[in-house]
Structure formats: C-alpha cells, structure tokens
Amino acid sequence: MHTRLWTLQYHFYLSDTCPQIYTLLEMWCSRTALWRLQRIAVAPLNTPGGLTSNVQREMSTMQRVYVTRQIPPDGLKILRESGQVQFDLWDSDDAPVPRKELLQKVKGVDGLLCVLTEKIDAELLDAAGPNLKVLSTMSVGFDHLNLEELKKRGIRVGYTPDVLTDAVAELTVALLLATSRRLIEATHEAKIGGWGTWRTLWLCGYELANSTVGILGLGRIGVAIAERLAPFKVKKFIYTDVAPRPELASLINAEYVSFDELAKQSDFLAVCCALTPETKEICNKNLFSKMKSSSIFINTSRGGVVNQEDLYEALSTGKIAGAGLDVTVPEPLPTSHPLFTLKNCVILPHIASASYSTRNDMSSLAANNLLLGLRGESMIKELKL
C-alpha cells in the first residue's frame, strides 16, 4: 500500500516539476503496455491448441473448388460467405485460363465452376481426378461439356437457364431491328459523309408489320422473343422443333411447320435451338436456298448451328437480304473473315446475356448450384445426364 502511494506521489511530482521526463516515461509505459498486449493477443495463435490450429483444421475439412474465371461479384460473394468451400480462381475477365494452368489447378478439386470458354473433356476430368463430384457452368448452353464422360464418372452438372431469357430476347430483337433496318450501315454512312441529299430508296430495309416470323427451336427464349415482337404487328408466328410444343406455342399463338416450310414462309428467321449433333450446321445452303430474297436471318443461339461459308454465299449473292449474328465459329471471329466484308451482315461479340443484372444472376445461380451439389442436395438447375 505504501509502495502504491509512493508511486502515485512520484507520478504527480514528475508531472508538475519535470514535464518532459514525465512525457517520456508515459510514452515508454504506453509502448510497454502495447507490447504486452500484442504478446497476449498473438501468443494463443501460435500454440498447438490456439486459433490458428482451429482455422487450419476447419479449412482442411472444407471442400476444394476451382473457379475458371473472375465471375460477377454476387456469385463470388456466395462462395466466400458459405463457409463450405475454399476456392481458387483464374482472377481475370479478359482472357480464359490457359489450358496448361487449368489442367494443373483442377487436380484434386471437389467442385469446378466454369464458363463456356472452358472445354470440359476426358483430359480435364482425368487431371481433376476422382474427387471431382460436381461441375457448375455459368451458361445455359452445354456444348462445351462432354456429357458422356461426365455421366460415366458420376459427376453432377448444374447450369443457368431461365435467368438469361429476358436479356437474350431483348438482344435478339435489337439485333433483328439493327439488321433489317440497316442501322449499322446507316451509322457508318453518316460518319464518313455518305449522307447526301434525301433519296427515295437509299438504305431502305424491311418492316416487321404484317410479316411472318419463324423460330427454329421453340423454348423459353423463342417465346420471349415472340412476345416482344408481337407489338410490332407481326402477322404470324411459325416454328419448328424436334416435335410440336403446343403448350409453349399457345402462349404466342404460333403454328408448327416443317423445316422446309419454316424456310419458305419466314420473313424473319430467329435461331434459338441448342447446339447438338443433330443441329450442327443445320442452317446451311439447303435452308438458305429455300428462303425469300427479302428474308432476314438472326442467330443468337450457338455459332455451330450455322455453316458460315454457306451463309456468306447466301448473303453475297442476294439469296437472303441480311443476317445478324451474336455467335460465330470460332469466337472471336477473326477480323479477316469474309463475313466482316459484307454490309448486310451484322456481327456482335456474343453479348446476348450481357446485362449487369443477368450476369450477376447467372453467377449466383452457378455458385448455389455448386454448393448444393457438393452437399448432396438437389441443385436449383441441374442438367439431367
């Protein structure tokens, strides 16, 4: 008690008579206290039973996931906050992960979240090994996946249909209008000084009013396209598919026709089918030769459904009036490709689903599919193999 009292008296004496010494002493005491606190705070982390060991033990039980692209933030947030997985990713949105690195990174993973630029084949699945149980692709298309190999190995597959329906339908309509009304060509003419005096037939295009719109592959996207085109006073919607789809067709009052009739009757032909062995290059000279010379061809599905050499011939010889493509083979299409030389061909860089909300929805669905699959639960959208 006397020692404590003396210390307090000495403390006040220094503060009154030697303020500089007091200040230095106070700083030393503060630093000493801070150093002690740091030792107390850090010490448990380095002990065998401390927090570090707990974290390491918890992380060792987490399932490993590789993400092949810097997907939109909503999906990454779901993975980070799940507490279920530890993941690595190719941290770029500008270019796909190099194949060599991808084969290295997938070794031993439990799950894989990919996008359509990654070829998921036997080589990759062999590299991943037997731990891989779930694959989630941030796409509605699955032509980049070897479904036979995935099924053989018992790997579940999630994908992202439905969430991009509206965005793709909107882009399809925009591409159709840009092509039929020659908007890209008109913009170019205005820029280079081609806009002279008013002319009666200069840059004339084709109207949707009183037209027949054909849909190749009637699914949700095809229906959504037709719903958006109906207010343009389209006279008739027709479609063809592997079989009639009366429930969907009734939503847009569409008539089922044969493939040949689709070609013959359509003033505007929108391709919405998936790429399968049956649909590969189904849009070829056989189709184009039956179409009207005033017809507009639009493809927002997959580039592989079109024979591009046959399309170039049809466009360059006037067999059809124009084409609008959001997808090509390959992607990106080389700038030297003959299709780029044609004024009546509008080519976009595969942007049909490119809206902020849709891409975030796609990444969220892909992340949730992956997590649910890894837990052995039903995915929100699972591809039945």
C-alpha positions as CSV (number, residue, x, y, z in Angstrom):
1,M,0.0,0.0,0.0
2,H,2.8,2.4,0.9
3,T,4.6,1.5,-2.4
4,R,1.5,2.3,-4.5
5,L,1.0,5.6,-2.6
6,W,4.7,6.5,-3.2
7,T,4.3,5.7,-6.9
8,L,1.3,7.9,-7.2
9,Q,3.0,10.7,-5.3
10,Y,6.1,10.4,-7.5
11,H,3.9,10.4,-10.6
12,F,2.3,13.7,-9.7
13,Y,5.7,15.1,-8.7
14,L,7.2,14.4,-12.1
15,S,4.1,15.7,-13.9
16,D,4.4,19.0,-12.0
17,T,8.2,19.5,-11.8
18,C,9.7,17.7,-14.8
19,P,7.0,17.5,-17.5
20,Q,9.5,16.4,-20.2
21,I,10.7,13.4,-18.2
22,Y,7.1,12.6,-17.4
23,T,6.1,12.6,-21.0
24,L,9.0,10.2,-22.0
25,L,8.1,7.9,-19.1
26,E,4.4,7.9,-20.1
27,M,5.4,7.0,-23.7
28,W,7.6,4.2,-22.5
29,C,4.9,2.8,-20.3
30,S,2.3,3.0,-23.1
31,R,4.6,1.2,-25.5
32,T,5.4,-1.4,-22.9
33,A,1.7,-2.0,-22.3
34,L,1.0,-2.2,-26.0
35,W,3.9,-4.7,-26.5
36,R,2.5,-6.8,-23.7
37,L,-1.0,-6.7,-25.2
38,Q,0.4,-7.7,-28.5
39,R,2.2,-10.6,-26.9
40,I,-1.1,-11.7,-25.2
41,A,-3.1,-11.3,-28.4
42,V,-0.6,-13.1,-30.7
43,A,0.6,-15.9,-28.3
44,P,-2.5,-18.1,-28.5
45,L,-2.4,-18.1,-32.3
46,N,0.9,-19.9,-32.3
47,T,0.1,-22.5,-29.7
48,P,-0.9,-26.0,-30.8
49,G,-4.4,-25.5,-29.4
50,G,-4.8,-21.9,-30.5
51,L,-6.9,-20.2,-33.1
52,T,-4.5,-20.9,-36.0
53,S,-4.8,-24.6,-35.5
54,N,-8.6,-24.4,-35.3
55,V,-8.7,-22.4,-38.5
56,Q,-6.3,-24.7,-40.2
57,R,-8.3,-27.7,-39.1
58,E,-11.6,-26.1,-40.2
59,M,-10.1,-25.2,-43.6
60,S,-8.7,-28.7,-44.1
61,T,-12.3,-30.1,-43.9
62,M,-13.6,-27.6,-46.5
63,Q,-14.2,-28.9,-50.0
64,R,-11.9,-27.5,-52.6
65,V,-13.2,-25.7,-55.6
66,Y,-11.7,-24.1,-58.7
67,V,-13.4,-21.2,-60.5
68,T,-12.2,-20.8,-64.1
69,R,-12.9,-17.1,-64.4
70,Q,-13.4,-13.9,-62.4
71,I,-17.2,-14.3,-62.3
72,P,-19.5,-11.4,-61.4
73,P,-19.4,-10.4,-57.7
74,D,-22.7,-11.9,-56.5
75,G,-21.5,-15.4,-57.2
76,L,-18.1,-14.9,-55.6
77,K,-19.7,-13.5,-52.5
78,I,-21.9,-16.5,-52.1
79,L,-18.9,-18.8,-52.3
80,R,-16.9,-16.7,-49.9
81,E,-19.6,-16.4,-47.3
82,S,-20.8,-20.0,-47.5
83,G,-18.2,-21.4,-45.0
84,Q,-18.4,-24.6,-47.0
85,V,-15.6,-24.3,-49.6
86,Q,-12.2,-23.0,-50.1
87,F,-11.7,-21.8,-53.7
88,D,-9.0,-20.7,-56.1
89,L,-9.8,-18.8,-59.3
90,W,-8.3,-17.5,-62.5
91,D,-8.5,-13.9,-61.5
92,S,-9.2,-12.3,-64.9
93,D,-12.2,-11.5,-67.0
94,D,-10.2,-10.5,-70.1
95,A,-8.9,-13.9,-71.2
96,P,-9.7,-17.6,-70.4
97,V,-7.4,-19.5,-68.1
98,P,-4.6,-21.1,-70.2
99,R,-5.3,-24.8,-70.8
100,K,-2.0,-25.9,-69.2
101,E,-2.8,-24.0,-66.0
102,L,-6.4,-25.2,-65.9
103,L,-5.2,-28.8,-66.0
104,Q,-2.9,-28.1,-63.1
105,K,-5.3,-26.2,-61.0
106,V,-8.1,-28.8,-61.1
107,K,-6.0,-31.5,-59.6
108,G,-7.8,-32.9,-56.6
109,V,-10.7,-30.5,-56.5
110,D,-14.2,-31.5,-55.3
111,G,-16.0,-28.9,-57.4
112,L,-15.5,-26.9,-60.6
113,L,-17.3,-23.7,-61.6
114,C,-16.6,-22.9,-65.2
115,V,-17.9,-20.7,-68.1
116,L,-18.4,-21.6,-71.7
117,T,-14.9,-20.9,-72.8
118,E,-13.5,-24.0,-71.0
119,K,-13.6,-27.3,-72.7
120,I,-14.6,-29.9,-70.1
121,D,-13.4,-33.2,-71.7
122,A,-11.8,-36.5,-70.7
123,E,-8.4,-35.0,-70.4
124,L,-9.5,-32.4,-67.9
125,L,-11.6,-34.8,-65.9
126,D,-8.6,-37.2,-65.8
127,A,-6.5,-34.3,-64.5
128,A,-9.0,-33.4,-61.8
129,G,-9.2,-37.0,-60.5
130,P,-11.8,-38.9,-58.5
131,N,-12.6,-36.2,-56.0
132,L,-14.5,-34.1,-58.6
133,K,-18.1,-34.7,-57.9
134,V,-19.9,-31.5,-59.1
135,L,-19.5,-29.2,-62.1
136,S,-21.4,-25.9,-62.4
137,T,-21.3,-24.0,-65.6
138,M,-22.3,-20.3,-65.8
139,S,-24.1,-20.8,-69.1
140,V,-27.4,-22.1,-70.5
141,G,-25.6,-23.9,-73.3
142,F,-23.6,-27.0,-72.5
143,D,-21.9,-27.9,-75.8
144,H,-18.5,-27.2,-74.1
145,L,-19.1,-30.1,-71.8
146,N,-18.5,-33.8,-72.6
147,L,-21.7,-35.1,-71.2
148,E,-20.9,-38.7,-71.8
149,E,-17.7,-38.5,-69.8
150,L,-19.4,-36.6,-67.0
151,K,-22.2,-39.2,-66.8
152,K,-19.7,-42.1,-66.9
153,R,-17.8,-40.6,-63.9
154,G,-20.9,-39.8,-61.9
155,I,-20.3,-36.0,-61.9
156,R,-23.4,-33.9,-61.4
157,V,-23.8,-30.8,-63.6
158,G,-25.5,-27.5,-62.8
159,Y,-26.3,-24.9,-65.4
160,T,-28.1,-21.5,-65.6
161,P,-31.2,-21.5,-67.9
162,D,-34.1,-19.1,-67.4
163,V,-32.3,-16.3,-65.7
164,L,-30.9,-15.0,-69.1
165,T,-34.2,-15.4,-71.1
166,D,-35.2,-11.8,-71.0
167,A,-31.7,-10.4,-71.8
168,V,-31.2,-12.8,-74.7
169,A,-34.7,-12.0,-76.1
170,E,-34.1,-8.2,-75.9
171,L,-30.8,-8.5,-77.6
172,T,-32.3,-10.7,-80.3
173,V,-34.9,-8.1,-81.1
174,A,-32.3,-5.3,-81.1
175,L,-30.1,-7.3,-83.5
176,L,-33.1,-8.1,-85.7
177,L,-34.0,-4.4,-86.0
178,A,-30.4,-3.3,-86.5
179,T,-30.1,-5.8,-89.3
180,S,-33.4,-5.4,-91.0
181,R,-33.4,-1.6,-90.9
182,R,-29.6,-1.4,-91.7
183,L,-28.7,0.7,-88.7
184,I,-25.0,-0.2,-88.6
185,E,-24.7,0.6,-92.3
186,A,-26.6,3.9,-91.9
187,T,-24.4,5.0,-88.9
188,H,-21.3,4.3,-91.0
189,E,-22.6,6.4,-93.9
190,A,-23.4,9.3,-91.6
191,K,-19.9,9.2,-90.1
192,I,-18.0,9.0,-93.5
193,G,-20.0,11.7,-95.2
194,G,-22.2,9.4,-97.2
195,W,-25.3,11.3,-96.0
196,G,-26.2,13.4,-99.0
197,T,-29.5,14.6,-100.3
198,W,-32.6,12.7,-99.4
199,R,-33.2,9.7,-101.7
200,T,-36.3,7.6,-102.2
201,L,-34.8,4.1,-101.8
202,W,-31.4,4.8,-100.0
203,L,-30.9,2.5,-97.0
204,C,-34.4,1.1,-97.2
205,G,-35.0,-2.0,-95.1
206,Y,-37.7,-4.4,-94.1
207,E,-40.6,-3.9,-91.6
208,L,-42.0,-6.4,-89.0
209,A,-45.5,-5.2,-89.6
210,N,-47.6,-7.8,-91.5
211,S,-44.6,-10.2,-91.6
212,T,-44.2,-13.9,-90.7
213,V,-41.6,-14.6,-88.1
214,G,-40.1,-18.1,-87.9
215,I,-38.5,-19.6,-84.8
216,L,-36.1,-22.5,-85.1
217,G,-36.2,-24.2,-81.7
218,L,-39.1,-23.1,-79.6
219,G,-38.2,-22.8,-76.0
220,R,-38.5,-20.1,-73.3
221,I,-36.2,-17.7,-75.3
222,G,-38.1,-18.3,-78.5
223,V,-41.4,-17.5,-76.7
224,A,-39.9,-14.4,-75.1
225,I,-38.7,-13.1,-78.5
226,A,-42.1,-13.6,-80.0
227,E,-43.8,-11.8,-77.1
228,R,-41.5,-8.8,-77.7
229,L,-42.1,-8.8,-81.4
230,A,-45.9,-9.1,-81.3
231,P,-46.5,-5.4,-80.6
232,F,-44.8,-4.7,-83.9
233,K,-47.9,-6.0,-85.6
234,V,-46.4,-9.3,-86.8
235,K,-49.0,-11.2,-88.8
236,K,-47.9,-14.7,-88.0
237,F,-45.5,-16.7,-85.9
238,I,-44.4,-20.2,-87.0
239,Y,-41.8,-22.6,-85.6
240,T,-40.2,-25.9,-86.0
241,D,-38.6,-28.2,-83.4
242,V,-37.9,-31.9,-82.9
243,A,-41.6,-32.2,-82.1
244,P,-44.6,-29.9,-81.7
245,R,-44.6,-27.9,-78.4
246,P,-48.3,-27.0,-78.1
247,E,-48.1,-25.6,-74.5
248,L,-45.4,-23.1,-75.4
249,A,-46.8,-22.4,-78.9
250,S,-50.2,-21.5,-77.4
251,L,-48.5,-18.6,-75.5
252,I,-47.6,-16.8,-78.7
253,N,-50.3,-18.4,-81.0
254,A,-47.5,-20.0,-83.1
255,E,-48.1,-22.6,-85.8
256,Y,-45.9,-25.7,-86.0
257,V,-44.5,-26.3,-89.5
258,S,-41.8,-28.4,-91.2
259,F,-38.2,-27.3,-91.5
260,D,-38.7,-26.6,-95.2
261,E,-41.9,-24.6,-94.6
262,L,-40.1,-22.6,-91.9
263,A,-37.5,-21.6,-94.5
264,K,-40.1,-20.8,-97.3
265,Q,-42.5,-18.7,-95.2
266,S,-40.3,-16.8,-92.8
267,D,-39.7,-13.1,-93.5
268,F,-37.6,-13.1,-90.3
269,L,-36.0,-16.3,-89.1
270,A,-34.7,-16.4,-85.5
271,V,-32.5,-19.4,-84.5
272,C,-32.9,-20.4,-80.8
273,C,-32.0,-24.0,-80.7
274,A,-29.3,-25.7,-78.7
275,L,-26.2,-27.0,-80.4
276,T,-26.3,-30.8,-80.6
277,P,-25.1,-33.3,-83.1
278,E,-28.5,-33.1,-84.8
279,T,-28.4,-29.3,-85.1
280,K,-24.8,-28.8,-86.1
281,E,-24.7,-26.7,-89.2
282,I,-28.4,-27.3,-89.8
283,C,-28.6,-23.8,-91.2
284,N,-26.8,-24.4,-94.5
285,K,-27.3,-23.8,-98.2
286,N,-30.3,-26.2,-98.1
287,L,-32.0,-23.7,-95.7
288,F,-30.8,-20.5,-97.3
289,S,-31.8,-21.6,-100.9
290,K,-35.4,-22.0,-99.8
291,M,-35.6,-18.6,-98.0
292,K,-37.0,-15.5,-99.6
293,S,-34.6,-13.0,-101.1
294,S,-36.0,-10.4,-98.7
295,S,-35.6,-12.6,-95.6
296,I,-33.5,-11.7,-92.5
297,F,-31.6,-14.4,-90.7
298,I,-30.8,-14.0,-87.0
299,N,-28.7,-16.3,-84.8
300,T,-28.3,-15.8,-81.0
301,S,-28.0,-19.5,-80.1
302,R,-24.7,-21.1,-80.9
303,G,-22.4,-20.4,-83.9
304,G,-22.1,-24.1,-84.6
305,V,-25.6,-24.4,-85.9
306,V,-24.7,-22.3,-89.0
307,N,-22.5,-23.3,-91.9
308,Q,-20.8,-19.9,-92.2
309,E,-19.4,-20.5,-95.7
310,D,-22.9,-21.2,-97.0
311,L,-24.2,-18.1,-95.1
312,Y,-21.6,-15.9,-96.8
313,E,-22.6,-17.2,-100.2
314,A,-26.3,-16.6,-99.5
315,L,-25.6,-13.0,-98.3
316,S,-23.1,-12.1,-101.0
317,T,-25.2,-13.4,-103.9
318,G,-28.5,-11.9,-102.6
319,K,-30.2,-15.2,-101.8
320,I,-31.2,-13.6,-98.5
321,A,-31.4,-9.9,-97.6
322,G,-29.4,-9.9,-94.4
323,A,-28.0,-11.7,-91.3
324,G,-27.5,-10.7,-87.7
325,L,-25.1,-12.9,-85.6
326,D,-24.3,-12.8,-82.0
327,V,-22.5,-16.1,-82.1
328,T,-19.9,-17.4,-84.6
329,V,-17.3,-20.2,-85.1
330,P,-14.7,-19.5,-83.8
331,E,-15.1,-16.9,-81.1
332,P,-13.8,-14.4,-81.5
333,L,-14.3,-14.4,-85.3
334,P,-11.0,-13.4,-87.0
335,T,-11.3,-9.8,-88.3
336,S,-10.2,-11.2,-91.7
337,H,-13.2,-13.4,-92.0
338,P,-15.2,-12.8,-95.2
339,L,-18.5,-12.2,-93.3
340,F,-17.0,-8.9,-92.0
341,T,-16.7,-7.6,-95.5
342,L,-20.5,-7.7,-96.1
343,K,-22.6,-4.6,-95.4
344,N,-25.7,-6.8,-94.9
345,C,-24.2,-8.9,-92.1
346,V,-24.2,-7.5,-88.5
347,I,-21.9,-9.4,-86.2
348,L,-21.8,-8.9,-82.4
349,P,-19.3,-10.4,-79.9
350,H,-21.6,-12.8,-78.1
351,I,-23.3,-10.3,-75.8
352,A,-26.9,-11.6,-75.7
353,S,-26.8,-12.1,-71.9
354,A,-24.6,-9.1,-71.2
355,S,-26.6,-7.1,-68.8
356,Y,-25.4,-6.4,-65.3
357,S,-28.4,-8.0,-63.6
358,T,-28.4,-11.1,-65.8
359,R,-24.7,-11.8,-65.4
360,N,-24.9,-11.5,-61.6
361,D,-28.0,-13.7,-61.6
362,M,-26.1,-16.3,-63.6
363,S,-23.1,-16.2,-61.3
364,S,-25.3,-16.5,-58.2
365,L,-27.2,-19.5,-59.7
366,A,-23.9,-21.2,-60.7
367,A,-22.5,-20.7,-57.2
368,N,-25.6,-22.0,-55.5
369,N,-25.8,-25.0,-57.9
370,L,-22.2,-25.9,-56.9
371,L,-22.7,-25.6,-53.2
372,L,-26.0,-27.6,-53.2
373,G,-24.4,-30.3,-55.3
374,L,-21.4,-30.5,-53.0
375,R,-23.8,-31.0,-50.1
376,G,-25.5,-33.8,-52.0
377,E,-28.7,-31.8,-52.3
378,S,-30.9,-31.0,-55.3
379,M,-29.5,-28.2,-57.4
380,I,-31.7,-25.3,-58.4
381,K,-31.0,-26.1,-62.0
382,E,-29.4,-29.5,-62.7
383,L,-28.7,-31.0,-66.1
384,K,-30.1,-34.5,-66.1
385,L,-27.5,-36.7,-67.7
